[in-house]
Amino acid sequence: MGIDHTELMRTLRSDNRVEAGLAYIEEDNEFTTAEQIELTEVEAPTFEEKVKGELYKKKLSELGIEDIRTDEVGNVFGIRKGSGDGPSLVLCAHLDTVFPAGTDVKAKWKDGKVYAPGISDDGRGLAAVLSVVRALNHSEIRTEGDLIVGATVGEEGLGDLRGVKHLFETSSGIDGFISIEPGSPERVTYLGTGSKRYRVTYRGPGGHSFGNYGTASPIHAMGRAIAAISQIRTEEDPKTTLNVGVIGGGTSVNTIAETAEMLVDIRSNSQEELEKLEAHVLDLIRSAATAENEFREHPGQVTVELERVGNRPAGSQSADAPIVQAAAAASEALGFEPILDQASSTDSNVPIHLGIPAVTLGGGGDFGGCHTLNEYFDPEGAFVGVQKIFLTVLALAGIEGTVEPVLEVRKKKSEV
């Protein structure tokens, strides 16, 4: 017989300690926003998260998190120990932002909103994780399972989920995973869109456009590839897409280019379709060089180099999975109609792909302008997102002596 998650939420909310934790989160809203601003004002471009990681490590330590470590790639994690042999649940957000070093990340208030690059993505997630821990401490709740609390690096762009990949490559005892991103309490992301990204470089001898006419051109070869790629019809279900997002090359209008470069993005909600489309696109890219050489009757003049700069796995799990239903029931318990989101690309991609229960939840609060210099966050009522995460964590990890965890222990644990 399956778990009645609605009844589970009623049980949780009948516990005075849980209600005290929920009330504390509401009272903590102003402090959480202030901490969100503090964290956001520390620059953390992808691959340069060290300083913010050190600050986050300090904050975890102040909250009593034990065994805090900064691993080889820069992830910062520690443990809030449970009471026994319950499951190990990760609760995290990501340290990096899309903004380069030197960006003005100083927060500015306007009309009740706080503006700063990264204030929502993922300043909100980082602050929400800390608020949940404070609420657990305040309410003196000891979970049945261990909470692995912290922050990852490299979630954005060419970071290619390197932090969460490393976490799962080096830790075998994780039973469930929650990542926090900006978003409303209604939403539950439980499917992962995979992607493959390539930097494609065509090279040739180059020359004068008139004097060396007939020399094979890297730009012409790349044009052939783009034209062929643009003719591909992709699957609508599972949704599969491709795009040439950046192109470059050449030196002047009357020069046969020596190099031409493009960045290609391939995505799908299905790992099988992703790999199938990847193979097809790479074949077209190589064939374009051959076609340009044969057309100019100079075999081998144009060559092509392929560098994979992104590899995010796709993944799916049932909407009926306990972790998904627990998160949905937590939304409902707070008066919201839960929404199971379409697939997207988050840190949860990796565990979902590996068959480990995972969801990405919203930290609450209205927001906008993500990945732009006009990014903003509205803290009014934002605490509800944290309350939803708090209830989800308790459902999954359980409460010592009163509530059994719905998350199952997958296998014997090792050091995380």
Summary of the structure (lengths in Angstrom):
residues: 416
radius of gyration: 24.3
end to end distance: 32.6
largest distance: 85.2
contacts: 1554
relative contact order: 0.20
helix: 35%
strand: 25%
